[in-house]
Amino acid sequence: MDVLTALGKLVPVVLAFGAGALFARRKLLPAEAAGYFTDFAFLFAIPCYLFGKIFLSDLGHLFDVRAISAYAASAALCVVLIGLLARGSAKVRALRVMAAVQVNTAYFAVPVFVMLFGDAAPIFPILLLQVCLLSTVILTTLEFGGPGSTPRKLARAIWASLNTPVVLACNLAILLNLLSAPIPATLLSALSFVGDAAAPIALFALGLYLGSTGLSLRGTTRTEFALITFKCIAFPLITLFISRYVFHVTGDWLKYLVLIAAMPSPQNLFVFAQRYNTDVELAASIVVKSSLLALLLLPVWVQWAS
C-alpha cells in the first residue's frame, strides 16, 4: 500500500475526526457532549464490534505467538527505558510509561484499521495484552499511594483493568469461540449493525473531545515533546526493528505491529492523571498532541512497514 493509497483510505478517518474538532471549535455541540458519544462508543458500539469479529475469527491465526511476543518484547523494552529515564515519584513514572508505551486502541486504532484494512482483528490480541498486563502494572503502581493493604491494592488494579466492556466482550467472544457455542445469525447481524457505527462515532467523539480542550504548540514543554516523540516515532521504530530482526516477523503482521505501536497515547492517560491528581495538564496535552501527530504520520508508517 503506497502513501497515496493510504491517504485515500484515511480520508474517512480525517473526516470523522475533523468534524468532531470543528463542531467543538464552532461550539455547535457543547464540550460535555463528547462524553455521551464516547460512552456510546466505548460502552456499547465497540464491544459489539469486537465480540462479533472475535467470535467469527480463526483464533489460531489471530493469536500469532511470534507476532504477539515481538510486540510484548518491544513494549517491555520501552517500559524499562522510560522507567529509567523518567524522573519523579512512582506515580509520575507510571503515567509517563503509560503516555509513551500504551496505545489508544478503542478510539483510534480500531477505526483506523477498519478504514485501512476493512478489519480490526489484529488489534484484539494486542488490546488484551495491553489491558491485562501493562494497564494492571501501571494501575498497581498508582494504587500503591492509596489506602489499603498490598493484596487489596493489587486486586483493585486487576479489577479496574479487566472490568471494562471492551475486555469483557473480547474474553466472552474468545470463550464462546473456543466452545463453538451456537449464536443466532440474527444476533450476530444486530451486533454487526451496531458495531459498524463504532469507528465513525469513536473518531467523532475523539475529535470533539480534543477540539474542546484547545491546542497550544507554543507551550509544549520539553517533557511533552520527549514523550510524544517517543510514543509516535521511537516506539514504532523499536517495534519495527525487534519484530523484523529479532523475531523475524514479516508480511502483514509486521505492518500491523508497527501501525499499532504508532497509535497515539490513550485517553485513559488523562482519566488516570485526574483520578490520582498527577500531571493532569501534561496528560491532557499529550493525548491531544500525540493524536494529531499520529494521524499525520500514519501514511508514512503504512508505507515504511509495507
C-alpha positions in Angstrom: 0.0 0.0 0.0 1.7 3.3 -1.1 1.3 6.7 0.5 -1.4 7.9 -1.9 -3.5 4.8 -1.4 -3.1 5.1 2.4 -4.1 8.7 2.3 -7.2 7.8 0.3 -8.2 5.2 2.8 -7.6 7.6 5.7 -10.0 10.3 4.3 -13.0 8.9 6.3 -10.8 8.9 9.4 -9.8 12.6 8.9 -13.4 13.5 8.0 -14.9 12.0 11.2 -12.1 13.2 13.4 -12.1 16.7 11.8 -15.9 17.0 12.0 -15.7 16.4 15.8 -13.0 19.0 16.2 -14.9 21.5 14.0 -18.1 21.0 16.0 -16.2 21.7 19.2 -14.4 24.8 17.9 -17.5 26.3 16.4 -19.4 25.4 19.6 -22.1 23.5 17.6 -22.0 20.9 20.4 -21.1 21.6 24.0 -17.8 20.1 25.2 -19.6 17.7 27.6 -21.4 16.1 24.6 -18.1 14.3 23.8 -18.7 12.2 26.9 -22.1 11.0 25.5 -20.5 9.9 22.2 -17.6 8.4 24.0 -19.8 6.4 26.3 -21.9 5.1 23.4 -18.7 4.0 21.5 -16.8 2.6 24.4 -19.6 1.0 26.4 -21.7 -0.3 23.5 -20.7 0.0 19.9 -17.0 -1.1 20.2 -17.8 -4.1 22.4 -20.5 -5.1 19.9 -17.9 -4.9 17.1 -15.2 -6.7 19.0 -17.5 -9.5 20.1 -18.8 -10.3 16.6 -15.4 -10.1 15.0 -13.6 -12.3 17.5 -16.4 -14.8 17.7 -16.2 -15.3 13.9 -12.4 -15.2 13.8 -9.9 -18.0 13.4 -8.2 -17.7 16.8 -5.2 -19.8 15.8 -4.4 -17.2 13.1 -5.5 -14.2 15.2 -3.3 -15.0 18.2 0.0 -15.3 16.3 2.5 -16.2 19.1 5.6 -14.8 17.3 3.9 -11.5 16.5 2.4 -11.1 19.9 5.8 -12.0 21.5 7.6 -9.4 19.3 5.2 -6.7 20.4 5.4 -7.7 24.0 9.2 -7.6 23.9 9.2 -4.2 22.2 6.7 -2.8 24.8 8.7 -4.2 27.7 11.9 -2.7 26.4 10.2 0.7 26.1 8.7 0.4 29.6 12.2 -0.2 31.0 13.7 2.7 29.0 11.0 5.2 30.1 11.1 3.9 33.7 14.8 4.5 33.9 14.8 7.9 32.1 11.8 9.4 33.8 12.2 11.5 37.0 9.8 11.9 39.8 7.6 9.7 42.1 6.4 6.3 41.3 3.0 7.8 40.1 4.8 10.2 37.8 6.9 7.5 36.3 3.8 5.2 35.9 1.9 7.8 34.0 4.9 8.6 31.7 5.3 5.0 30.9 1.6 4.9 30.0 2.0 8.0 27.8 5.0 6.6 26.0 4.1 3.0 25.6 0.3 2.4 25.9 -1.7 3.0 22.7 -5.2 4.3 22.0 -6.8 1.1 20.7 -10.5 1.6 21.1 -10.9 5.2 19.9 -8.1 5.4 17.4 -6.6 2.0 16.3 -9.9 0.2 15.8 -11.4 2.9 13.4 -8.1 3.4 11.6 -7.6 -0.4 11.0 -11.2 -0.6 9.8 -10.6 2.1 7.2 -7.2 0.9 6.1 -7.8 -2.9 6.1 -11.5 -3.4 6.5 -10.9 -5.3 9.7 -9.5 -4.5 13.1 -9.0 -8.1 14.2 -5.1 -7.8 14.5 -5.7 -5.3 17.3 -7.5 -7.7 19.6 -4.5 -9.7 20.9 -2.5 -6.5 21.5 -5.5 -4.9 23.2 -5.8 -7.8 25.6 -2.1 -7.8 26.2 -2.1 -4.1 26.9 -5.1 -4.1 29.2 -4.5 -7.4 31.0 -0.8 -6.8 31.6 0.5 -3.3 31.1 -2.5 -1.5 32.5 -2.5 -3.7 35.5 1.1 -2.9 36.2 0.5 0.8 35.8 -2.6 0.8 37.9 -0.9 -1.2 40.6 1.8 1.4 40.8 -0.7 4.2 41.0 -2.7 2.4 43.7 0.3 1.9 46.0 -0.1 5.5 47.1 -3.6 4.9 48.3 -5.2 3.3 51.3 -5.4 -0.4 51.9 -3.2 -3.5 52.1 -1.0 -4.6 49.2 -3.2 -7.5 48.2 -6.2 -5.2 48.2 -4.4 -2.6 46.0 -3.4 -5.3 43.6 -7.0 -6.6 43.5 -8.3 -3.1 42.8 -5.8 -2.7 39.9 -6.7 -6.0 38.3 -10.4 -5.4 38.7 -10.1 -1.9 37.2 -8.1 -3.3 34.2 -10.4 -6.3 33.5 -13.8 -4.9 34.4 -14.4 -2.9 31.2 -17.0 -3.6 28.4 -14.3 -3.9 25.8 -12.3 -6.6 27.7 -15.4 -8.4 28.8 -16.6 -8.6 25.2 -13.3 -9.9 24.0 -13.0 -12.5 26.7 -16.6 -13.7 26.2 -16.2 -13.9 22.5 -13.0 -16.0 22.8 -14.7 -18.4 25.3 -17.7 -18.9 23.1 -15.5 -19.3 20.0 -13.4 -22.0 21.8 -16.6 -23.8 22.9 -18.1 -23.5 19.4 -21.2 -22.2 21.0 -24.1 -21.5 18.6 -25.1 -17.9 18.4 -28.2 -17.0 16.2 -27.3 -15.2 13.0 -29.9 -12.6 13.8 -28.0 -11.6 16.9 -24.7 -11.5 15.1 -26.3 -9.3 12.4 -27.6 -7.0 15.1 -24.1 -6.8 16.7 -22.6 -6.1 13.3 -25.1 -3.3 12.6 -24.3 -1.5 15.9 -20.6 -2.3 15.6 -20.4 -0.6 12.2 -21.1 2.7 13.9 -18.2 2.3 16.3 -15.4 3.6 14.0 -17.0 6.9 12.9 -18.6 7.7 16.3 -15.3 6.9 18.2 -13.4 9.2 15.9 -16.0 11.9 16.1 -16.0 11.7 19.9 -12.2 11.9 20.0 -12.2 14.9 17.7 -15.0 16.6 19.7 -13.1 15.9 22.9 -9.7 17.2 21.6 -11.3 20.2 19.8 -12.9 21.3 23.1 -9.6 21.1 25.0 -7.7 23.5 22.7 -4.2 23.1 21.4 -1.1 25.3 22.0 2.1 24.2 20.3 4.0 27.1 21.6 3.5 26.0 25.2 4.9 22.5 24.6 7.3 21.6 27.3 10.5 19.5 26.9 8.9 16.6 28.8 5.8 16.7 26.5 8.0 16.8 23.4 10.1 13.9 24.6 7.1 11.7 25.4 5.2 12.5 22.3 8.2 11.9 20.1 8.9 8.6 21.8 5.3 7.5 21.5 4.8 8.4 17.9 8.3 7.8 16.4 10.6 5.9 18.7 8.2 3.2 19.8 7.1 2.2 16.3 10.8 2.2 15.2 11.8 -0.1 18.1 8.8 -2.3 17.3 9.8 -2.5 13.7 13.4 -3.4 14.5 12.7 -6.0 17.1 9.8 -7.6 15.2 11.7 -7.8 11.9 15.3 -8.6 13.0 14.9 -10.4 16.4 11.6 -12.3 15.9 11.7 -12.3 12.1 8.1 -11.2 11.7 7.2 -10.4 8.1 4.3 -9.7 5.9 1.0 -8.3 7.2 1.8 -8.9 10.9 4.9 -6.7 10.7 2.8 -3.9 9.2 0.1 -4.4 11.9 2.5 -4.3 14.8 4.3 -1.1 13.6 0.9 0.6 13.0 -0.4 -0.4 16.4 2.8 0.9 18.1 2.3 4.2 16.1 -1.1 4.9 17.6 -1.3 7.9 20.0 -1.4 7.9 23.8 -4.7 6.7 25.2 -7.5 8.9 26.6 -7.3 7.0 29.8 -4.0 8.7 30.5 -5.9 11.9 31.2 -8.5 9.9 33.2 -5.9 8.3 35.5 -4.0 11.6 35.8 -7.2 13.2 37.1 -8.1 10.3 39.4 -4.6 10.3 41.0 -4.1 14.1 40.8 -0.7 13.7 39.0 0.4 15.7 35.9 -3.1 16.4 34.8 -2.3 19.2 32.4 0.7 17.3 30.9 -1.6 14.2 30.3 -4.3 16.3 28.6 -1.7 17.9 26.3 0.0 14.6 25.4 -3.4 13.0 24.5 -4.2 15.9 22.2 -0.8 16.4 20.5 0.1 12.7 20.1 -3.3 12.1 18.4 -2.7 14.8 15.9 0.9 13.8 15.2 -0.1 10.1 14.9 -2.7 11.0 12.3 -0.2 12.9 10.3 2.4 10.1 10.4 0.1 7.2 9.6 0.6 7.2 5.8 4.4 7.2 6.4 4.2 4.2 8.7 1.9 2.3 6.3 4.4 2.8 3.5 7.5 2.0 5.7 6.1 -1.1 7.3 5.0 -2.4 4.0 
